[in-house]
Amino acid sequence: DSLNKIDGLSFANNINVLELGAGQCWASSILKSLHPNIKIISTDISPEAIASSHIWEKIFESSVDKKYVCTSDEIPEEDDSIDFIFTVAAAHHFITHRKTLTEIQRILKKGGICSYIYEPVTPKFWYPFAYKRVNNNRPEVPEDVLILGKLKKIANDVGLKQEVIYTPYYSNRGSIFATLFFLFLNIFPFLQRLGPCSAIVTYRKL
């Protein structure tokens, strides 16, 4: 359903897809089961996560074409070779955003798309508040929040066009405050771009 929100994305042809921060490759396994015609590559920084990807492949009766360990800013793929790159709620862990977006631009085909799906985002002004809120939930697991203005500037510098689809889903938020906050953003959508929210952040190679 999330991928259907992205303009111009189609799995009708035999496209090359790469997932960054795939963990145990559950999202790649689902996507491959739905679109067996695509070639899909799954990557993660954790060798243990990649090694256990067979669990999800078995559940969804699919087989990811290639899996390996790498960081988001050093991806061993050829220039202009990937049609679609995605990550699910992992991009806010990418520390080196400029190097990552530069690498994404390098391996994407012209007109190719990269989507950061379900990411915590915020304008710069609200970053301290947003950062504190996400880290209050699970302080043992450090989290970050994507500053959209900062990422847009980087994207422009490296030859990518940034687009944002706000996704203020309020179910399973873990607290009454968070649930009410995101429900409020649904009722008044014009506020979504003015404060912390969740979003699909998409980059297109120009």
MOLINMO-V523685 format. One record per residue. N is the residue number from 1. RES is the residue in one letter. PSI is psi in whole degrees, -180 to 180 (none if undefined). D_LAST is the distance of its C-alpha to the last C-alpha in Angstrom with 1 decimal. Layout:
n->N res->RES psi->PSI d_last->D_LAST
n->N res->RES psi->PSI d_last->D_LAST
This chain:
n->1 res->D psi->-39 d_last->25.5
n->2 res->S psi->-42 d_last->22.8
n->3 res->L psi->-27 d_last->20.2
n->4 res->N psi->-18 d_last->21.2
n->5 res->K psi->-14 d_last->19.9
n->6 res->I psi->115 d_last->16.2
n->7 res->D psi->135 d_last->14.8
n->8 res->G psi->-2 d_last->13.6
n->9 res->L psi->126 d_last->15.1
n->10 res->S psi->139 d_last->17.8
n->11 res->F psi->20 d_last->20.2
n->12 res->A psi->-33 d_last->21.8
n->13 res->N psi->172 d_last->20.6
n->14 res->N psi->74 d_last->21.4
n->15 res->I psi->161 d_last->18.2
n->16 res->N psi->124 d_last->18.0
n->17 res->V psi->140 d_last->18.1
n->18 res->L psi->131 d_last->18.7
n->19 res->E psi->129 d_last->20.5
n->20 res->L psi->143 d_last->20.8
n->21 res->G psi->45 d_last->24.1
n->22 res->A psi->-14 d_last->25.6
n->23 res->G psi->-126 d_last->29.2
n->24 res->Q psi->11 d_last->31.5
n->25 res->C psi->28 d_last->28.7
n->26 res->W psi->-41 d_last->30.0
n->27 res->A psi->-41 d_last->26.7
n->28 res->S psi->-40 d_last->25.7
n->29 res->S psi->-42 d_last->29.1
n->30 res->I psi->-48 d_last->28.9
n->31 res->L psi->-40 d_last->25.6
n->32 res->K psi->-36 d_last->27.0
n->33 res->S psi->-33 d_last->30.2
n->34 res->L psi->-32 d_last->28.4
n->35 res->H psi->74 d_last->26.1
n->36 res->P psi->-14 d_last->28.0
n->37 res->N psi->-21 d_last->26.0
n->38 res->I psi->156 d_last->22.9
n->39 res->K psi->123 d_last->22.9
n->40 res->I psi->134 d_last->22.7
n->41 res->I psi->130 d_last->22.8
n->42 res->S psi->134 d_last->24.3
n->43 res->T psi->152 d_last->24.4
n->44 res->D psi->159 d_last->26.4
n->45 res->I psi->-16 d_last->28.0
n->46 res->S psi->117 d_last->31.4
n->47 res->P psi->-36 d_last->33.3
n->48 res->E psi->-40 d_last->35.7
n->49 res->A psi->-48 d_last->33.2
n->50 res->I psi->-39 d_last->31.7
n->51 res->A psi->-24 d_last->35.3
n->52 res->S psi->11 d_last->36.2
n->53 res->S psi->-22 d_last->33.4
n->54 res->H psi->-24 d_last->35.9
n->55 res->I psi->-49 d_last->37.4
n->56 res->W psi->-34 d_last->34.6
n->57 res->E psi->-38 d_last->34.0
n->58 res->K psi->-42 d_last->37.7
n->59 res->I psi->-44 d_last->37.6
n->60 res->F psi->8 d_last->34.7
n->61 res->E psi->52 d_last->36.0
n->62 res->S psi->169 d_last->32.7
n->63 res->S psi->113 d_last->31.7
n->64 res->V psi->138 d_last->28.4
n->65 res->D psi->-38 d_last->27.4
n->66 res->K psi->141 d_last->26.9
n->67 res->K psi->137 d_last->27.7
n->68 res->Y psi->167 d_last->27.8
n->69 res->V psi->129 d_last->28.0
n->70 res->C psi->167 d_last->25.3
n->71 res->T psi->169 d_last->23.8
n->72 res->S psi->-19 d_last->20.4
n->73 res->D psi->5 d_last->19.5
n->74 res->E psi->92 d_last->21.0
n->75 res->I psi->116 d_last->20.0
n->76 res->P psi->62 d_last->21.6
n->77 res->E psi->156 d_last->19.1
n->78 res->E psi->158 d_last->17.7
n->79 res->D psi->142 d_last->14.3
n->80 res->D psi->45 d_last->11.9
n->81 res->S psi->-13 d_last->14.7
n->82 res->I psi->134 d_last->14.0
n->83 res->D psi->-38 d_last->12.8
n->84 res->F psi->128 d_last->13.8
n->85 res->I psi->139 d_last->15.0
n->86 res->F psi->160 d_last->17.4
n->87 res->T psi->143 d_last->20.2
n->88 res->V psi->109 d_last->23.1
n->89 res->A psi->40 d_last->24.6
n->90 res->A psi->-21 d_last->24.1
n->91 res->A psi->-25 d_last->21.1
n->92 res->H psi->-4 d_last->23.6
n->93 res->H psi->-6 d_last->25.4
n->94 res->F psi->110 d_last->22.6
n->95 res->I psi->-41 d_last->24.1
n->96 res->T psi->76 d_last->21.6
n->97 res->H psi->-39 d_last->18.5
n->98 res->R psi->-46 d_last->16.8
n->99 res->K psi->-37 d_last->17.7
n->100 res->T psi->-49 d_last->16.7
n->101 res->L psi->-32 d_last->13.1
n->102 res->T psi->-42 d_last->12.9
n->103 res->E psi->-40 d_last->14.4
n->104 res->I psi->-44 d_last->12.2
n->105 res->Q psi->-37 d_last->9.0
n->106 res->R psi->-45 d_last->11.4
n->107 res->I psi->-16 d_last->12.7
n->108 res->L psi->143 d_last->10.0
n->109 res->K psi->159 d_last->9.3
n->110 res->K psi->130 d_last->6.2
n->111 res->G psi->-1 d_last->5.9
n->112 res->G psi->163 d_last->8.3
n->113 res->I psi->139 d_last->9.8
n->114 res->C psi->132 d_last->12.0
n->115 res->S psi->125 d_last->14.8
n->116 res->Y psi->110 d_last->17.6
n->117 res->I psi->132 d_last->20.4
n->118 res->Y psi->62 d_last->23.5
n->119 res->E psi->144 d_last->23.0
n->120 res->P psi->126 d_last->25.3
n->121 res->V psi->160 d_last->23.4
n->122 res->T psi->151 d_last->24.9
n->123 res->P psi->159 d_last->24.5
n->124 res->K psi->-39 d_last->25.8
n->125 res->F psi->-39 d_last->29.2
n->126 res->W psi->3 d_last->30.1
n->127 res->Y psi->-48 d_last->29.0
n->128 res->P psi->-43 d_last->32.6
n->129 res->F psi->-46 d_last->34.0
n->130 res->A psi->-41 d_last->31.2
n->131 res->Y psi->-44 d_last->31.6
n->132 res->K psi->-40 d_last->35.4
n->133 res->R psi->-47 d_last->35.2
n->134 res->V psi->-28 d_last->33.2
n->135 res->N psi->-14 d_last->35.4
n->136 res->N psi->-26 d_last->38.6
n->137 res->N psi->-51 d_last->38.0
n->138 res->R psi->80 d_last->38.1
n->139 res->P psi->-20 d_last->38.9
n->140 res->E psi->-14 d_last->39.5
n->141 res->V psi->99 d_last->35.8
n->142 res->P psi->134 d_last->33.7
n->143 res->E psi->165 d_last->30.7
n->144 res->D psi->175 d_last->28.0
n->145 res->V psi->137 d_last->25.9
n->146 res->L psi->127 d_last->22.2
n->147 res->I psi->109 d_last->21.9
n->148 res->L psi->-40 d_last->18.9
n->149 res->G psi->-41 d_last->18.8
n->150 res->K psi->-45 d_last->18.8
n->151 res->L psi->-37 d_last->16.0
n->152 res->K psi->-40 d_last->13.8
n->153 res->K psi->-44 d_last->14.6
n->154 res->I psi->-45 d_last->13.9
n->155 res->A psi->-45 d_last->10.4
n->156 res->N psi->-39 d_last->9.7
n->157 res->D psi->-36 d_last->11.5
n->158 res->V psi->-1 d_last->9.7
n->159 res->G psi->33 d_last->6.0
n->160 res->L psi->150 d_last->5.9
n->161 res->K psi->123 d_last->6.9
n->162 res->Q psi->135 d_last->10.5
n->163 res->E psi->146 d_last->12.7
n->164 res->V psi->129 d_last->16.4
n->165 res->I psi->113 d_last->19.1
n->166 res->Y psi->137 d_last->22.5
n->167 res->T psi->71 d_last->25.0
n->168 res->P psi->61 d_last->28.3
n->169 res->Y psi->136 d_last->30.4
n->170 res->Y psi->-1 d_last->33.9
n->171 res->S psi->150 d_last->35.7
n->172 res->N psi->42 d_last->36.7
n->173 res->R psi->-12 d_last->35.9
n->174 res->G psi->-14 d_last->38.9
n->175 res->S psi->156 d_last->40.6
n->176 res->I psi->-41 d_last->42.0
n->177 res->F psi->-48 d_last->40.2
n->178 res->A psi->-41 d_last->36.7
n->179 res->T psi->-47 d_last->37.5
n->180 res->L psi->-37 d_last->38.7
n->181 res->F psi->-48 d_last->35.8
n->182 res->F psi->-28 d_last->33.1
n->183 res->L psi->-41 d_last->35.4
n->184 res->F psi->-41 d_last->35.5
n->185 res->L psi->-30 d_last->31.7
n->186 res->N psi->-39 d_last->31.8
n->187 res->I psi->-36 d_last->34.5
n->188 res->F psi->77 d_last->32.7
n->189 res->P psi->-23 d_last->29.0
n->190 res->F psi->-18 d_last->28.3
n->191 res->L psi->-14 d_last->29.3
n->192 res->Q psi->-37 d_last->26.7
n->193 res->R psi->-8 d_last->24.2
n->194 res->L psi->-16 d_last->27.1
n->195 res->G psi->-170 d_last->28.4
n->196 res->P psi->141 d_last->28.1
n->197 res->C psi->-175 d_last->26.8
n->198 res->S psi->154 d_last->25.2
n->199 res->A psi->163 d_last->21.7
n->200 res->I psi->117 d_last->18.9
n->201 res->V psi->118 d_last->15.9
n->202 res->T psi->141 d_last->12.6
n->203 res->Y psi->132 d_last->9.3
n->204 res->R psi->136 d_last->6.2
n->205 res->K psi->122 d_last->3.8
n->206 res->L psi->none d_last->0.0
